[in-house]
């Protein structure tokens, strides 16, 4: 009995309870159309108040409910997954801190108090990424933290730009000050901040790198909560963002993110990285639908995606555990024969990701794609959307084939087990949610249904690209090893595609070299060079030389006295002679 | 009580603590008395509008109140941090005397109304610092470091003395309160008055003494340097700048530009450091650069924010030096190549490293964040182009903080390690006393922010 009460179980219970409370409150709020806005004033300077605000509406409550639910099951899951970890308490506390900062981020509609959550997410996720002590996670953590720090800095700049309005409750200014020049500045800064958190294109490299974290962390942090913080911020800012040039750029960038991640996932053989790239692709989808002015659809997809993506990661964790910590999918295969329950969860979440009808992803993704077809778009964006949908199917089928169908390649003798009920139970909760959350949410949060009116071919377009992607995925997964070597014929292009368009290299070696070089030169030439020369050492040198010089005169004064006397006399006599 | 004694009684308290140094085993008594004094001083009545508690030459407004509190607090924690001296019996009595003398000087510096007396004690506080570095430092280079410390400050502060005399000659008084009624549009006077404080802050280009002094100083010297000495410069600037209202508007951009660009450069230099203390020292130069920028914009946000960041940075960097010393005492090295993998030995200390490191990079809810926000506000309202440098500074300050943290805490520990002991409760208390005011005070931040 005593054994059951661990920190994991306690946290699970608490978080689950809180999640249910939030669910009830959300229902109450949405039925009564209620919003609670709390404000606590920290300080007022120059009649500008720094306040800590709390906004509770159905959106924040619903998001909190999802975050708490996922975190509760993730913590329950890590009781088994991290069971041999010596510092389990530290791990759980870090995860709890992470959830806490996420909640602070969700509930604050104030750009100063949002920093509490925003910075907290960055810092705690840094701690979680570098949880395992090796160079890989160290580098990944640094990349994660610094990419996120770019966003923090942009939020700081937003704070100083918001000073113009005399308050930091941005939520009040979104409509009213929309056409103000400063608001353009603010919204572009906010968009960049959100892009860093949600790993959109110039900043995407940290998300796959962050897979160095323990798998429960990946399930919670890098799939459903941290990365959606940027999307959530932009959902809150959405009133501001309509009809802005920068938003068009965001649409392009997020579309490209979606496309790039989809392609890279097909080249990847690391199980967690494939899932991470699919997260990236879905984030691109959310961002792009958001930048087309449909925040509620983005929110909808955010929630459903959180469910099945967390589940997917948890399944991946089970598989990795079982495979003696091997993450390479080429070594896996045929596991559906040995671990049916986990395979079931894995397949359902994968299919939900693809948007197979009546699973969670279908409701959000299909709606998004149909709204895209309805809207007035150029061909490029349209193609990016549909190609990415096909690519999702492509890498999913490929992954499923590699995991479930192909041969098991790791060892000739093996023993896989599926009876870790702690993990399975926690996966069951999310399995249920991955099945029902789409339809449940679509009934719950849309006041009036979207009216879709499309020609047959456009309506069936999703089906076409999905089938095409699925077939290609099937064929690719059956590719023989010597055909794979054919990739070397197009080495440049395939390395470009599989290395995420060189973004990881560009955002690490591409940048840090210049700054480190600059720092080194500055240290060498300024601190140890010119500054020393013109102050400390230089002054010392001058004083020393002059004193040696004078000392020389003083020591030799008698000789010099006589010498100069003689000199002067000679000059004198010479002059006399000249005159005479 | 006689009203005239209100400020002086604390001075007397410090002076009458000095005889305690003559006896043995007075270390913790003095430390406790300092803490007691801090709590007594906290009950002082201060007004937000006026200088209060006037007596002879003493007075106290919010800014001097806060900085005196910080000085007593830091001096108390300096004793806590240097328990090693007590164990080694390394001139403990003289050390205690030095501490008390330093506290006396700092107390007098911050509580003087008179510009000359301020100058006197401003310079006077150099003596105990120099003694600390030269007397209790670790390496022979400490002599050079002491010289740097002394002569950088003296070089710029003799013109300050001349300036003070000039002001006295022209205006017939040098009370801080009356400075606002004078105005000098006089270039030479401006430079001579400002420069001493800029060297003390230190501004970029004249900061060389600081890393040297920090590297050579014992932990107490580093703590007082980072905690209080740098703030003397900021305090002086905040008091003095009222004299040069018109000229400041013309010339202050020089200092803002130097400090902002310098802050960025310094934060890049931090990445090249392999000495923990040197890195922390460089990071304080970077933060002080932002403070100089905020002061020089001459607006309300800047003045408030610079005061707040001075308090926050005093607590935070002093705490980081404590941590560096905690590692140093165990490994006898400050090199980042040797201080590695500490998380394996001291997981709880790793928490404190993280907390103080994150406060150093201005993570919420620390005072540093609030200060940085207000300084960014002030600098951005001065010119929005300062955004570029502020972004770089703020980004790279996170960078080097994380670099320091994860270099020390992660990875494999040094294989030449012979023996090790984990943290003791004194050290945890010490760090708590740094961290708690730093992060709890945000709940009542006007107490350390609004000073006029």
Contacts between the chains, C-beta under 8 A, distances in Angstrom:
chain1	res1	chain2	res2	distance
A	42	B	370	8.0
A	42	B	442	7.1
A	42	B	443	7.6
A	42	B	445	5.9
A	43	B	370	7.8
A	43	B	445	5.1
A	43	B	446	4.9
A	43	B	449	6.3
A	43	B	450	7.4
A	45	B	300	6.7
A	45	B	301	6.5
A	45	B	304	5.9
A	45	B	374	7.1
A	45	B	449	7.5
A	45	B	450	7.0
A	46	B	300	5.2
A	46	B	301	6.8
A	50	B	370	7.5
A	50	B	373	7.9
A	50	B	445	8.0
A	87	B	347	6.5
A	90	B	347	6.8
A	112	B	373	6.9
A	115	B	364	5.1
A	115	B	369	7.0
A	116	B	364	4.4
A	116	B	365	6.2
A	119	B	363	4.7
A	119	B	364	5.3
A	119	B	369	7.8
A	120	B	363	7.5
A	120	B	364	7.0
A	123	B	354	7.8
A	123	B	358	5.4
A	123	B	363	5.8
A	126	B	402	6.8
A	127	B	354	6.9
A	130	B	406	6.0
A	130	B	410	6.0
A	133	B	341	7.3
A	133	B	343	7.1
A	133	B	344	7.9
A	133	B	410	5.1
A	133	B	411	6.3
A	133	B	412	8.0
A	135	B	411	7.8
A	138	B	406	6.0
A	138	B	410	5.7
A	138	B	411	7.1
A	141	B	406	6.8
A	142	B	402	6.4
A	142	B	403	7.7
A	142	B	406	7.1
A	145	B	398	7.1
A	145	B	402	5.5
A	146	B	395	7.5
A	146	B	398	6.9
A	146	B	399	6.0
A	146	B	402	7.4
A	149	B	395	5.7
A	149	B	398	4.3
A	149	B	399	7.3
A	150	B	395	6.4
A	152	B	394	7.7
A	152	B	398	7.3
A	153	B	391	4.9
A	153	B	394	4.8
A	153	B	395	5.0
A	154	B	391	7.7
A	156	B	372	7.4
A	156	B	373	6.8
A	156	B	376	5.9
A	156	B	390	7.7
A	156	B	391	7.9
A	156	B	394	6.0
A	157	B	376	7.4
A	157	B	380	7.6
A	157	B	387	5.8
A	157	B	390	7.5
A	157	B	391	6.3
A	159	B	373	5.7
A	159	B	376	7.0
A	159	B	377	7.3
A	160	B	373	7.6
A	160	B	376	4.7
A	160	B	377	4.9
A	160	B	379	7.9
A	160	B	380	3.9
A	160	B	381	7.7
A	160	B	387	7.6
A	161	B	380	7.2
A	163	B	301	7.9
A	163	B	377	5.1
A	163	B	380	7.2
A	163	B	381	6.6
A	515	B	268	5.9
A	515	B	271	7.4
A	515	B	396	7.7
A	516	B	268	7.7
A	516	B	271	5.9
A	516	B	272	7.5
A	518	B	268	5.6
A	519	B	265	7.8
A	519	B	268	3.3
A	519	B	269	5.3
A	519	B	270	7.7
A	519	B	271	5.1
A	519	B	272	5.1
A	520	B	272	5.3
A	522	B	265	5.0
A	522	B	268	6.0
A	522	B	269	5.7
A	523	B	269	4.7
A	523	B	272	4.9
A	526	B	265	7.0
A	527	B	208	6.7
A	527	B	269	6.3
A	531	B	205	5.8
A	531	B	208	5.7
A	532	B	208	6.4
A	535	B	152	7.2
A	535	B	205	7.9
A	535	B	206	6.7
A	535	B	208	6.3
A	536	B	148	5.8
A	536	B	151	7.9
A	536	B	152	7.5
A	536	B	208	5.8
A	536	B	209	7.6
